[in-house]
Amino acid sequence: MESGREPAGRRRRAGIPLRALIPNAVTVLALCFGLTGVRFAIAGEWEKAVGAVIVAAVLDGIDGRIARLLKGATRFGAELDSLSDVTAFGVAPALIVYLWSLQYLPGIGWVIALAHAVTCALRLARFNAQIDAAEQPHKRAGYLTGIPAPVAAGLTLSPLFLTFWLEPVILDDLRVRYTLVAVVVITVSFLMVSSLPTFSWGSIRLRPAARLPALVGVGLFAGALFSAPWMTLTLLCVAYAAAIPFAVRSYARLKVREAAAHAGG
């Protein structure tokens, strides 16, 4: 055997392990579901369009956990995840709300739809640029900076949730519909690229006595999601939006406590 040449068995084992492909496959599925939502929107099948984006959000929520569980997290997977997020939660919701209502808004309907896609891309670019940064005050404290892309997609689509729930009562009027959607999209676009701290799973702490009530709440939420999905999603969006000021206040209090601790030390 020549010096420096690896054994044949070792050469055969070289390559990408299967565990690294599984989370990437889930990410690609999320991208495909996001684009499928656009396909349903073009056909006017609005509930299916929204449902496809929701499935994409579920897949996006588990791909990272699968990667960590299988020890298959890679830089390639992180970049693929960002590209998938831009498509599924930036481009797809923008096109869906444009086809549903904003196309009837004279002059600036398309510009408002673009705002969602562009700010989603900017948010993810900022996230990637800071991913290796040592100093991230919000992340260190367990908070997010701005609202994440899947949540932003849900908030942007919330007028459709409301319509499916109430069976066009108010939003039958096109002027009311595109006005509401425009306000929601502009607000969500701002929140995506803002520096406001928002709650993440790491910032939520439960007292031991609240464990069982929390589990009961999860069960009730799952039941409501299956029995009355559009009502549940609408109320969930309202609850998340209402929680943003509390997150800002909570983070401010945390900073005050940290400053007092440093001063005392």
C-alpha positions as CSV (number, residue, x, y, z in Angstrom):
1,M,0.0,0.0,0.0
2,E,1.3,3.4,-1.0
3,S,2.3,5.8,1.8
4,G,-0.5,8.3,2.7
5,R,-3.3,6.4,1.0
6,E,-6.4,5.7,3.1
7,P,-7.7,2.2,3.5
8,A,-10.5,1.2,1.1
9,G,-13.0,0.8,4.0
10,R,-12.3,4.3,5.2
11,R,-12.8,5.7,1.7
12,R,-16.2,4.0,1.4
13,R,-17.3,5.5,4.7
14,A,-16.5,9.0,3.6
15,G,-19.4,11.2,2.7
16,I,-22.5,12.9,4.1
17,P,-24.2,10.8,6.9
18,L,-27.9,10.1,6.4
19,R,-28.8,11.9,9.7
20,A,-27.6,15.2,8.1
21,L,-30.0,14.8,5.2
22,I,-33.2,14.2,7.2
23,P,-33.5,17.7,8.7
24,N,-32.6,19.2,5.3
25,A,-35.4,17.1,3.7
26,V,-37.9,18.5,6.2
27,T,-36.7,22.0,5.4
28,V,-37.2,21.3,1.7
29,L,-40.7,20.0,2.4
30,A,-41.5,23.3,4.2
31,L,-40.4,25.2,1.2
32,C,-42.6,23.1,-1.1
33,F,-45.6,23.5,1.1
34,G,-45.1,27.3,1.1
35,L,-45.0,27.3,-2.7
36,T,-48.0,25.0,-2.8
37,G,-49.9,27.6,-0.9
38,V,-49.2,30.0,-3.8
39,R,-50.5,27.5,-6.2
40,F,-53.8,27.1,-4.2
41,A,-54.1,30.9,-4.0
42,I,-53.8,31.2,-7.8
43,A,-56.7,28.7,-8.0
44,G,-58.7,30.6,-5.5
45,E,-58.6,27.8,-2.9
46,W,-57.9,30.1,0.0
47,E,-58.3,27.7,2.9
48,K,-55.9,25.2,1.3
49,A,-53.5,28.0,0.5
50,V,-53.4,29.1,4.2
51,G,-53.3,25.5,5.3
52,A,-50.2,24.8,3.2
53,V,-48.4,27.7,4.8
54,I,-49.4,26.5,8.3
55,V,-48.0,23.1,7.5
56,A,-44.8,24.8,6.3
57,A,-44.6,26.6,9.7
58,V,-45.0,23.3,11.6
59,L,-42.2,21.7,9.5
60,D,-40.0,24.7,10.1
61,G,-40.6,24.4,13.8
62,I,-39.3,20.8,13.9
63,D,-36.5,20.7,11.4
64,G,-34.0,22.3,13.7
65,R,-35.0,20.1,16.6
66,I,-34.6,17.0,14.4
67,A,-31.2,18.3,13.4
68,R,-30.1,18.7,17.0
69,L,-31.6,15.3,18.0
70,L,-29.8,13.5,15.2
71,K,-26.7,15.6,15.6
72,G,-27.0,16.6,12.0
73,A,-26.9,20.4,12.3
74,T,-24.7,21.9,9.6
75,R,-24.0,25.3,8.2
76,F,-25.6,24.2,4.9
77,G,-28.8,23.3,6.7
78,A,-28.9,26.7,8.4
79,E,-28.5,28.5,5.0
80,L,-31.1,26.2,3.4
81,D,-33.5,26.9,6.3
82,S,-33.2,30.7,5.7
83,L,-33.9,30.3,2.0
84,S,-36.9,28.1,2.8
85,D,-38.2,30.7,5.3
86,V,-38.0,33.5,2.8
87,T,-40.0,31.5,0.3
88,A,-42.6,29.9,2.6
89,F,-43.1,32.8,5.0
90,G,-42.0,35.8,3.0
91,V,-42.9,35.3,-0.7
92,A,-45.9,32.9,-0.2
93,P,-47.9,35.0,2.3
94,A,-47.2,38.1,0.3
95,L,-48.6,36.6,-2.9
96,I,-51.6,35.0,-1.1
97,V,-52.7,38.3,0.5
98,Y,-52.1,40.1,-2.8
99,L,-54.3,37.7,-4.7
100,W,-56.9,37.7,-2.0
101,S,-57.2,41.5,-1.5
102,L,-54.3,43.8,-2.2
103,Q,-54.6,43.5,-5.9
104,Y,-57.8,45.5,-5.6
105,L,-56.0,48.3,-3.7
106,P,-55.3,50.9,-6.4
107,G,-51.7,51.9,-7.0
108,I,-49.9,50.5,-3.9
109,G,-51.4,47.1,-3.3
110,W,-48.4,45.3,-4.9
111,V,-45.9,47.6,-3.1
112,I,-47.5,46.6,0.3
113,A,-47.3,42.9,-0.6
114,L,-43.7,43.4,-1.5
115,A,-43.0,45.0,1.9
116,H,-43.7,41.7,3.6
117,A,-41.4,39.7,1.4
118,V,-38.6,42.2,1.5
119,T,-38.7,42.7,5.3
120,C,-38.8,38.9,5.8
121,A,-35.6,38.6,3.6
122,L,-34.0,41.5,5.5
123,R,-34.8,39.9,8.9
124,L,-33.3,36.6,7.9
125,A,-30.2,38.3,6.4
126,R,-29.8,40.1,9.8
127,F,-30.2,36.8,11.6
128,N,-27.6,35.1,9.5
129,A,-25.2,38.0,9.8
130,Q,-25.5,37.8,13.6
131,I,-25.6,34.1,14.0
132,D,-21.9,33.9,15.2
133,A,-21.9,37.2,17.0
134,A,-20.7,36.9,20.6
135,E,-22.8,39.8,21.9
136,Q,-26.6,39.4,21.3
137,P,-28.4,40.9,24.3
138,H,-31.9,39.7,23.4
139,K,-30.8,36.2,22.6
140,R,-28.6,36.0,25.8
141,A,-31.7,36.9,27.9
142,G,-33.9,34.4,26.0
143,Y,-35.7,36.9,23.9
144,L,-36.0,37.3,20.1
145,T,-35.3,40.5,18.2
146,G,-38.4,41.4,16.2
147,I,-41.0,38.7,15.4
148,P,-39.8,35.5,13.7
149,A,-40.7,34.8,10.1
150,P,-43.3,32.0,10.7
151,V,-45.1,34.1,13.2
152,A,-45.1,37.0,10.8
153,A,-46.6,34.9,8.1
154,G,-49.4,33.8,10.5
155,L,-50.1,37.5,11.5
156,T,-50.1,38.6,7.8
157,L,-52.6,35.8,7.0
158,S,-54.8,36.5,10.1
159,P,-57.4,38.5,8.1
160,L,-58.0,35.3,6.2
161,F,-58.3,33.3,9.4
162,L,-60.9,35.9,10.6
163,T,-62.8,35.6,7.3
164,F,-62.9,31.7,7.4
165,W,-64.1,31.9,11.0
166,L,-66.9,34.5,10.7
167,E,-67.9,33.5,7.1
168,P,-67.6,36.8,5.3
169,V,-69.6,39.3,7.4
170,I,-67.5,42.4,7.4
171,L,-64.7,41.4,5.0
172,D,-67.1,40.9,2.1
173,D,-66.6,44.5,1.4
174,L,-63.4,44.8,-0.7
175,R,-62.5,48.2,0.6
176,V,-62.7,47.0,4.2
177,R,-60.8,43.8,3.3
178,Y,-57.8,45.5,1.5
179,T,-57.7,48.3,4.1
180,L,-57.4,45.8,7.0
181,V,-54.9,43.7,5.1
182,A,-52.8,46.7,4.2
183,V,-52.6,47.8,7.9
184,V,-51.8,44.3,9.1
185,V,-49.0,43.8,6.5
186,I,-47.4,47.2,7.1
187,T,-47.4,46.6,10.9
188,V,-46.1,43.1,10.6
189,S,-43.4,44.2,8.2
190,F,-42.2,46.8,10.7
191,L,-42.2,44.3,13.5
192,M,-40.1,41.8,11.6
193,V,-37.2,44.2,11.1
194,S,-37.6,46.1,14.4
195,S,-35.3,45.8,17.3
196,L,-38.1,45.2,19.7
197,P,-37.6,42.2,22.1
198,T,-40.3,39.5,21.8
199,F,-40.9,36.4,23.7
200,S,-39.2,33.1,22.8
201,W,-39.6,29.7,24.4
202,G,-36.4,30.4,26.4
203,S,-37.9,33.6,28.0
204,I,-41.0,31.9,29.3
205,R,-40.7,30.5,32.9
206,L,-43.5,28.6,34.6
207,R,-43.8,28.2,38.3
208,P,-43.9,24.5,39.5
209,A,-47.5,24.9,40.5
210,A,-48.4,26.0,37.0
211,R,-47.2,22.8,35.3
212,L,-50.4,20.9,35.4
213,P,-52.6,23.8,34.4
214,A,-50.2,24.4,31.5
215,L,-50.5,20.8,30.3
216,V,-54.3,21.1,30.5
217,G,-54.1,24.3,28.5
218,V,-52.1,22.6,25.8
219,G,-54.6,19.8,25.6
220,L,-57.5,22.2,25.3
221,F,-55.6,24.2,22.7
222,A,-55.0,21.1,20.6
223,G,-58.7,20.2,20.8
224,A,-59.8,23.7,19.8
225,L,-57.3,23.7,16.9
226,F,-58.9,20.6,15.5
227,S,-62.5,21.5,16.2
228,A,-62.4,25.2,15.4
229,P,-59.1,25.9,13.6
230,W,-59.8,29.3,12.2
231,M,-61.2,30.7,15.4
232,T,-58.3,29.3,17.4
233,L,-55.7,30.7,15.0
234,T,-57.4,34.1,15.0
235,L,-57.4,34.3,18.7
236,L,-53.8,33.0,18.9
237,C,-52.7,35.8,16.6
238,V,-54.5,38.4,18.7
239,A,-52.9,36.9,21.9
240,Y,-49.4,37.1,20.3
241,A,-49.9,40.6,19.2
242,A,-51.1,41.6,22.6
243,A,-48.1,39.9,24.2
244,I,-45.5,42.1,22.4
245,P,-45.8,45.1,24.7
246,F,-45.5,42.8,27.7
247,A,-42.3,41.3,26.2
248,V,-40.9,44.8,25.8
249,R,-41.7,45.6,29.4
250,S,-40.4,42.3,30.7
251,Y,-37.1,42.8,28.9
252,A,-36.8,46.4,30.2
253,R,-37.3,45.1,33.7
254,L,-34.7,42.4,33.2
255,K,-32.2,45.1,32.0
256,V,-32.9,47.2,35.1
257,R,-32.3,44.2,37.4
258,E,-29.0,43.4,35.5
259,A,-27.8,47.0,35.8
260,A,-28.7,47.0,39.5
261,A,-26.8,43.7,40.0
262,H,-23.7,45.0,38.3
263,A,-23.9,48.3,40.3
264,G,-24.2,46.3,43.5
265,G,-21.4,44.0,42.5
